[in-house]
Amino acid sequence: MAASQILFALLIAHALFDYPLQGEFLAKYKNRHFKENGNEINGLWLHCLTSHSLLHAGGVWLITGSFIIGVIEFVLHWIIDFLKCEGMTSFHTDQILHLLCRILYVIMIWIGWEYFLPFFNESTQIAAPIKNP
């Protein structure tokens, strides 16, 4: 698959998981400051934010074929959305950061892992290389 095709697939997956497949429940309760009828929902935000991030990670893993990139997506998505819920970033900044992550994943596969993950040797193949048309 070409780099542009992988990026396009990653963007489609992001749009699906961040909007229709996230649902109102996860969208509300992933924010630790959300209150239901004036009452805090203790601990539920952690499960909801983690579940939401796992869905994104699974999509990235399936599209790239790379478990490592999936794990990186899980961590980065969790942090980026947490910062948005804390009011440290805006909605637009949140979406730009997610877009930059997807661009980074494609670059990581295209250039090769040895530049990004030095603890892997040259014979370790984590993701299928991108073929240029």
N, C-alpha and C positions, 0 to 999 in steps of 0.2 A: 504494500500500500504506500502511496506517495505521501510525503510530509503534509501537503495541503489536504489530502483526504483524511489523514489522522486528525489534524487540527479541526477540520469541519465536523468530524464525528464527535470529538471531544466537546466542541461548542454545542452541538445538538444535545448531547447527554447532559451537559451542564444546564441548559435551558429546561430540559424535561425535569431533572431532579430538583432544580431550584424553584420551579413554579408549579406545574400541575401535579407532579408526583410528590412534592413536599407536603402538600395539604395544609389546611388551616391549623390542625392540631400541632404538627411539628413547628410550623411557622411561629405560632404563639408561644408554645411551651419550651422551645429551645432557648428562650431568653430568660435568664434567671431573675429578672426584675418584673416579669409578667405576674400579675395578681388576678386570681379568679374571685370575683365578688369581694374584692378588697383583701383577700387572704392569699398569703404566699403559698406556693406549691413547692414544698421542700424537696429538693433533690431531683425533681422530675426534669428540670432543664438539662441536667447533665446527661440523662438517658436520651432525651430528645435530640440534643445537639450531637451526641455521639452517634445515634442512629442515622441522623441526616448526613453526617460526614462519612459514615460507612457506606451509605448508598452511593455517594459521589465516588468514593474510593473504589467500590466495586465496578462502577461504570468505566472509570479510568483504567482499571486493571484489565477488564474485558476488551477494551478498545486497543490499548497499547500492547497487551500480552505481557506486561511487566508487573510482577508482584511488587517489586521495589517502588516503582512509580505509583502504584496503588497505595502503598503505605505512606509515601511522601504526600500524596493527595489527601489522605485521611488527616494527617497531622496539620498540614497547611490549611485545609478547609476548616477544620475545627478552630484553629487559632484565628483565622480571618473572620469567621462568623461570630466567634466569641467577642472579638474586638468591636464588631458592628453592634452586637447586643449591648455592649458596655458603653456605647456612645462614643467610642474612640475613633471610629471611621464612619463615613456616610454610606448610604446605599450605593452611590456611584463609585466611591473608592473601593468598596467591597467587591463590586462586580469587575472593576478594572483589575484588582489583585487576582481574582479568579481567572480572568482572561490571561493575565501574564503568567500564571502558573501553567496553564495549558500550552502556551507558547514555549515556556521553559521545558516542558516534558517532551515536546516534539524536537526541540534543539538537542536535548540530552540523548535522545535516540539517534538523531541524525548525525551528530558529531561523534558520538561514541562515549561509552561509560568511563573510559580511563581518564578522561578530563574532569569528570565530576565526582567519581567515587574511586579514589586512588587505592582503596583496600582490595579492589577486585583486580585480578591479573588479566592479561590480554586474552587468555583463553576462555574466560568466563563470559558467556553470552546471556544477558538478562532479558533482552527484548530482541525481537527480529529486527534486523537493520532495515531502514527505509530505503526503498529503491527509487532512484530518480528516473523519471520517464525519459 
